Amino acid sequence: MEGNLKDSPVGKRLYIGSLISIRRFISSTNLSLPCICSYSESAGWKKTSSVPRLQIMEHAELESAHTLRNSNTPHQPRHRRFPMSPIEFTSNFLTKMLEWEGWYYAEKKKIENISSRDHIDAVSLESRAKLELILQPFLTKTAFNTIGQAKLETLGVGRPRLYDQEAISCTEITSTKFEIITTSRKQQNRYSKYLIFLKKDDFKIDKAFQSIDGVNWTKKNSI
């Protein structure tokens, strides 16, 4: 009975399991083992001489990998990890836009009583350059060439702040497409929706919408 068990498939699995247990035990201690039993189809089980600690661990690792490859357990794909979530990405964008809006609004107030056209043009040029540095990494190429360019043309800012928004929901449409809905912190019944694409492990805003009830949406002509 004992010999049959050792030579059976069950015995082989027990052997593999023992090797894995040995590996875990050795890796957690400083002990070394004087000998180990091995199995072969021709000779069956036999006692061998001392085996180096590293060799035992490598043998157990290979046997474990072989068992997993030939098991019926389905492969579980690893979920990709990203530096931030779609909501965090959108919030970062809004924070940068809010900072730009506050700076440009203050600069516009400063030059209201300045008649120098050159100075006014210089402020607009600086504002456009700052804004482009924000839009380029956050928008898809299509979005930058449409709603992004429209923003660069108008340089629109407002009171209350246009970009003082808070993300309130995230909907995963597909594994590479998300919808983020935000609400204005200062204005009631003012919602925005951003369509986010995942491109080469980076999030990008592709479209923007606005709503007064959070249900019916119209596309924004400018970000």
Secondary structure, 3 states (H helix, E strand, C coil): CHHHHHHCHHHHHHHHHHHHHHHHHHHCCCCCCCCCEEEECCCEEEECCCCCHHHHHHHHHHHHHHHHHCCCCCCCCCCCCCCCCHHHHHHHHHHHHHHHHHHHHHHHHHCCCCCCHHHHHHHHHHHHHHHHHHHHHHECHHHHHHHHHHHHHHCCCCCCCCCCEEEEEEEEEECCEEEEEEEECCCCCCEEEEEEEEECCEEEEEEEEEECCCCCCEECCCC
